[in-house]
Amino acid sequence: MGQNIATASESQAKRLKIKTLDQQLKRLVVEGTGLGEWEALILIEKINEVYFSDPDLAELQDNQLKYSCVSSSEGAGKPLDKCLMVSVVLTLFSPEDEEGLLVTDKQGSINKKQRQIMRITSEARSQGGLLSQEDLGKILMCDTRTIRRYIKDLNNHGIIVPTRGQQKDIGPGVTHKGVAIRSWLEGMEPVSICFKIKHSIKAVENYLEKFKRVAYLREKNFDDFQIAMTIGISVHATKEFVEIYKEVKNKAFTKNRIAEIELVGSQFYAAQDEKKDSRMLRESNKKGILQ
């Protein structure tokens, strides 16, 4: 399995170069098309997302790893040397991995590893790859038996980890995000959900907030790209939330949360309009002063 870790100096140099190029492109877009700065920034963000969504082209952050794993198009049981391989970018550590945990405690350390397993396997799957338990052992520096034990515990809590050993067409409703959202729709509150899926309260609230916004915009007939641009998340993440919503929208328990989804979604949508209007007004004032 090929690996590549960016050094701090390389990452800093890349970020500075990209920032400079983004500023140049923004000026050209504003001058050449008549778009405002806000629209130009959104356009550049989406250009970067489209052109650099390929892990081979993506910039690695200091805590990221480029890893070669089996393509999600390959079924389980096929010999590794016969499988199509893909490169994925994985985040080795996120602050949310330790949030609310006493990592010096044995159970806290276990929960941290389980959070990392759920996050890393989801990252790989969203990029078209599937990690094996052996891959997770290498990445997290654990033996395979320990990884297997962690995954079995998650399975016992109703969370299916999308590894290569699982069915490659695993539904979105049984991933940790899907379990969190379904539990909330069924009446469970975020604090209880975080204990159920062994995730931080911040992560759970983040999943639910994004789900409410995505569901609201989908009901307004926004497509995946428009939702991603409006909310400020990737198209990959948008598709994941949309798939979960499609699965649960007609369930009886979802009706109990419709009012909250509409309230949160409409408030967010109105706030985005206000931000856009405010930025456009500032740009207009700047032009007036310059003239």
Secondary structure, 3 states (H helix, E strand, C coil): CCEEECCHHHHHHHHHHHHHHHHHHHHHHHHHHCCCHHHHHHHHHHHHHHHCCCCCCCCCCCCEEEEEEEECCCCCCCCHHHCCEEEEEEECCCHHHCCCCCCCCHHHHHHHHHHHHHHHHHHHHHCCEECCHHHHHHHHCCCHHHHHHHHHHHHHCCCCCCCCCCCCCCCHHHCHHHHHHHHHHCCCCHHHHHHHCCCCHHHHHHHHHHHHHHHHHHHCCCCHHHHHHHHCCCHHHHHHHHHHHHHHCCCHHHHHHHHHHHHHHHHHHHHHHHHHHHHHHHHHHHHHHHC
